[in-house]
Amino acid sequence: MQRLWQRLRKNRFVVLGRVGMDLYADPIGTPVHQAQTFRAAIGGSAGNIAVALARQGASAALLSRVSADAVGRYCREELARYGVDCALITDQSGEMRTSLAVTETTQTNTQVVLYRNGAADFALCEDDIPQADFDGAAALIVTGTALARDPSRSAAWAALHAAKAAGALVVFDIDHRAYSWDSADQARSLCAEFARACDIVIGNDDEFGLLAGSYEGGEAFARSLSARALFSVYKRGAKGSVTFTESFAISTGIFPVTALKPMGAGDGFMGGLLAGLAQGHALDAAVRRGAATAAMIVAGFGCAPASPTTPELDRFLANTRETPCT
């Protein structure tokens, strides 16, 4: 286990999953159906995680596919602008497309319209995996949506085996999106199997409930993973989170902010947590950094644009009081 903790100090991450373009109704507060202008931003869980890591000083590469068109090029160029390594992104020709979300920044009842038919990232295949160098990587991060379809599902497993063979950790963000799966039973079976093979598993109460087969059993399922994993994090929204290791549990509160949108919190949590561990912070402090990153993102415009740098995060932590876990 100590070897795995030390591995995180390499501070280089490969993130496997989707990236997309988000179009936000502008100005802030404008409903989508009344908008005359929109502002673009990076979207997609894996893309957002990669940006969060890069913004906090980590080396982050995205392993994915994007459509060979203007939207795909936008994603590449924006990721690069944030400091994300795009060398592992493959252009997907044909009729498959990069995901597009049309959304708004409002405090309540946020409308999000997602276009994700024939998604280009689902075309990621096992042949794409050898290009990723896991020898110098701290960890592979896999977002659960990548398991919803083949060949992406097989690619995720191939990446897991390659990362473990190289001594890197494998981190799993359950990231359940029901619209991507054929059924809840399929998602439960495949995600639970993948989670049991990983070193770190992070999800919210609904996602762990899905894997357990009932909402009531979700926390126990998250705790059970810590018997073989480095740790698991059971997130409970406004009630904070519980981090389970083999020998102890950590309760972490939230940082109260005025939220402008519900999206991006989980991606920011992952990025802030792993960046914190890579910087040498203890587990409890790193989880707090993840929670603070999540708060800053939901309080700002967009996900990637609101993702804080390390100095910005440090200032927020110094000036914002944590609400204890309940």
DRENROFI-523359 format. One line per 5 residues: number of its first residue (from 1); their letters; for each residue x negated, y negated, z of C-alpha. Coordinates in steps of 0.5 Angstrom, whole numbers, always signed. Layout:
residues N
NUM> A> X:Y:Z ~ ...
//
This chain:
residues 326
1> MQRLW> +0:+0:+0 ~ -6:-5:+2 ~ -8:-4:-5 ~ -2:-6:-8 ~ -1:-12:-4
6> QRLRK> -8:-14:-6 ~ -6:-13:-13 ~ -2:-19:-13 ~ -8:-24:-12 ~ -9:-23:-19
11> NRFVV> -4:-28:-21 ~ -2:-25:-28 ~ +5:-23:-29 ~ +8:-20:-35 ~ +16:-21:-36
16> LGRVG> +20:-16:-40 ~ +27:-18:-42 ~ +31:-24:-46 ~ +30:-31:-47 ~ +35:-35:-50
21> MDLYA> +37:-42:-52 ~ +42:-46:-47 ~ +46:-52:-49 ~ +48:-56:-44 ~ +54:-61:-45
26> DPIGT> +51:-68:-44 ~ +51:-73:-40 ~ +51:-69:-33 ~ +58:-67:-31 ~ +61:-67:-38
31> PVHQA> +66:-61:-39 ~ +64:-57:-45 ~ +70:-58:-49 ~ +69:-66:-48 ~ +62:-66:-50
36> QTFRA> +60:-70:-56 ~ +52:-69:-55 ~ +48:-63:-52 ~ +41:-62:-49 ~ +37:-56:-50
41> AIGGS> +33:-52:-45 ~ +30:-45:-45 ~ +35:-40:-42 ~ +35:-32:-41 ~ +33:-29:-34
46> AGNIA> +26:-26:-36 ~ +24:-33:-40 ~ +27:-37:-34 ~ +22:-32:-29 ~ +16:-33:-34
51> VALAR> +17:-41:-33 ~ +18:-41:-26 ~ +11:-37:-25 ~ +8:-41:-30 ~ +10:-48:-27
56> QGASA> +7:-45:-20 ~ +0:-44:-23 ~ +1:-36:-25 ~ -1:-33:-31 ~ +5:-31:-34
61> ALLSR> +7:-27:-41 ~ +14:-26:-44 ~ +14:-19:-47 ~ +20:-19:-52 ~ +23:-20:-59
66> VSADA> +27:-27:-61 ~ +30:-28:-68 ~ +26:-30:-74 ~ +30:-37:-74 ~ +30:-44:-72
71> VGRYC> +33:-41:-65 ~ +27:-36:-64 ~ +22:-41:-66 ~ +25:-46:-61 ~ +24:-41:-55
76> REELA> +17:-40:-57 ~ +15:-47:-57 ~ +19:-49:-51 ~ +16:-43:-47 ~ +9:-45:-50
81> RYGVD> +10:-52:-47 ~ +11:-50:-40 ~ +5:-46:-40 ~ +8:-39:-42 ~ +4:-34:-46
86> CALIT> +8:-32:-52 ~ +3:-27:-55 ~ +7:-21:-53 ~ +14:-24:-57 ~ +15:-21:-63
91> DQSGE> +20:-24:-69 ~ +26:-20:-70 ~ +28:-20:-78 ~ +35:-18:-80 ~ +42:-20:-77
96> MRTSL> +40:-20:-70 ~ +40:-26:-66 ~ +37:-30:-60 ~ +42:-31:-55 ~ +45:-38:-54
101> AVTET> +49:-40:-48 ~ +54:-47:-48 ~ +54:-49:-41 ~ +55:-55:-37 ~ +52:-58:-31
106> TQTNT> +58:-59:-26 ~ +59:-58:-18 ~ +65:-53:-19 ~ +68:-48:-24 ~ +62:-49:-29
111> QVVLY> +64:-47:-36 ~ +59:-42:-39 ~ +60:-39:-46 ~ +55:-34:-48 ~ +54:-32:-55
116> RNGAA> +50:-25:-55 ~ +52:-20:-60 ~ +47:-16:-63 ~ +42:-19:-59 ~ +34:-19:-61
121> DFALC> +31:-18:-55 ~ +35:-11:-55 ~ +30:-9:-61 ~ +24:-9:-56 ~ +21:-2:-57
126> EDDIP> +16:+3:-55 ~ +11:+1:-61 ~ +11:-6:-58 ~ +8:-4:-51 ~ +1:-2:-53
131> QADFD> +0:-10:-54 ~ +1:-11:-47 ~ -6:-11:-43 ~ -4:-9:-36 ~ -11:-7:-34
136> GAAAL> -12:-15:-31 ~ -4:-16:-29 ~ -2:-16:-22 ~ +5:-14:-24 ~ +10:-12:-30
141> IVTGT> +17:-15:-28 ~ +23:-12:-31 ~ +30:-15:-32 ~ +35:-10:-31 ~ +39:-13:-38
146> ALARD> +33:-10:-42 ~ +36:-3:-39 ~ +43:-4:-42 ~ +41:-2:-49 ~ +36:+2:-53
151> PSRSA> +31:+2:-56 ~ +30:-4:-50 ~ +31:+1:-45 ~ +26:+6:-47 ~ +21:+0:-48
156> AWAAL> +22:-2:-41 ~ +21:+5:-38 ~ +14:+6:-43 ~ +12:-1:-40 ~ +13:+2:-33
161> HAAKA> +9:+8:-34 ~ +3:+4:-38 ~ +3:-1:-32 ~ +3:+4:-27 ~ -3:+8:-30
166> AGALV> -7:+1:-30 ~ -5:+0:-23 ~ -1:-6:-23 ~ +6:-7:-19 ~ +13:-6:-23
171> VFDID> +18:-11:-20 ~ +25:-10:-22 ~ +30:-16:-22 ~ +37:-12:-22 ~ +40:-17:-26
176> HRAYS> +47:-14:-28 ~ +51:-17:-33 ~ +57:-13:-34 ~ +58:-15:-41 ~ +51:-12:-44
181> WDSAD> +53:-5:-41 ~ +58:+0:-44 ~ +61:+2:-37 ~ +59:+0:-29 ~ +58:+8:-28
186> QARSL> +52:+7:-34 ~ +49:+1:-31 ~ +49:+4:-24 ~ +46:+11:-26 ~ +41:+8:-30
191> CAEFA> +39:+2:-26 ~ +39:+6:-19 ~ +34:+11:-23 ~ +29:+5:-25 ~ +30:+2:-18
196> RACDI> +27:+8:-15 ~ +21:+8:-19 ~ +19:+1:-18 ~ +15:-2:-12 ~ +19:-9:-11
201> VIGND> +26:-9:-12 ~ +30:-15:-12 ~ +38:-16:-13 ~ +44:-19:-10 ~ +49:-16:-5
206> DEFGL> +54:-15:-11 ~ +48:-12:-15 ~ +46:-7:-10 ~ +53:-5:-8 ~ +54:-3:-16
211> LAGSY> +47:+1:-15 ~ +50:+4:-8 ~ +57:+6:-11 ~ +60:+1:-6 ~ +59:-6:-4
216> EGGEA> +59:-4:+3 ~ +53:+1:+2 ~ +49:-4:-2 ~ +45:-6:+4 ~ +43:+1:+6
221> FARSL> +41:+2:-1 ~ +37:-4:-1 ~ +34:-1:+6 ~ +33:+6:+3 ~ +28:+3:-3
226> SARAL> +23:+1:+2 ~ +21:+8:+4 ~ +18:+8:-2 ~ +17:+1:-5 ~ +13:-5:-2
231> FSVYK> +19:-8:-1 ~ +26:-10:-3 ~ +30:-16:-2 ~ +38:-16:-1 ~ +40:-23:-3
236> RGAKG> +47:-25:+0 ~ +48:-32:-3 ~ +50:-37:+2 ~ +48:-33:+8 ~ +41:-32:+6
241> SVTFT> +37:-26:+4 ~ +34:-20:+8 ~ +27:-17:+6 ~ +26:-10:+8 ~ +19:-6:+8
246> ESFAI> +18:+1:+11 ~ +16:-2:+18 ~ +20:-9:+19 ~ +26:-13:+16 ~ +26:-21:+15
251> STGIF> +32:-25:+15 ~ +31:-32:+11 ~ +36:-37:+11 ~ +38:-42:+5 ~ +36:-49:+3
256> PVTAL> +42:-53:+3 ~ +43:-58:-3 ~ +48:-61:-8 ~ +49:-55:-13 ~ +50:-58:-20
261> KPMGA> +51:-51:-23 ~ +51:-43:-21 ~ +45:-41:-26 ~ +38:-40:-25 ~ +38:-39:-18
266> GDGFM> +36:-31:-18 ~ +30:-33:-23 ~ +27:-38:-19 ~ +27:-34:-13 ~ +23:-29:-17
271> GGLLA> +18:-34:-19 ~ +17:-37:-13 ~ +17:-31:-9 ~ +12:-28:-13 ~ +8:-34:-14
276> GLAQG> +7:-35:-7 ~ +5:-28:-6 ~ +0:-29:-11 ~ -3:-35:-8 ~ -4:-31:-1
281> HALDA> +2:-33:+3 ~ +5:-28:+8 ~ +11:-24:+6 ~ +16:-29:+10 ~ +13:-35:+7
286> AVRRG> +13:-33:+0 ~ +21:-31:+1 ~ +22:-38:+3 ~ +18:-41:-3 ~ +23:-36:-7
291> AATAA> +29:-39:-3 ~ +27:-46:-4 ~ +25:-45:-11 ~ +32:-43:-12 ~ +35:-49:-9
296> MIVAG> +31:-54:-13 ~ +33:-50:-19 ~ +41:-50:-18 ~ +41:-58:-16 ~ +37:-60:-22
301> FGCAP> +39:-60:-30 ~ +38:-54:-33 ~ +34:-48:-31 ~ +27:-49:-34 ~ +27:-56:-33
306> ASPTT> +29:-56:-26 ~ +24:-51:-24 ~ +19:-54:-19 ~ +11:-54:-20 ~ +7:-52:-13
311> PELDR> +6:-59:-11 ~ +14:-61:-12 ~ +16:-54:-8 ~ +11:-56:-2 ~ +14:-63:-2
316> FLANT> +21:-60:-2 ~ +19:-55:+4 ~ +16:-60:+8 ~ +22:-65:+8 ~ +28:-60:+7
321> RETPC> +30:-56:+13 ~ +32:-49:+12 ~ +39:-46:+14 ~ +38:-40:+18 ~ +41:-33:+15
326> T> +48:-31:+18
//
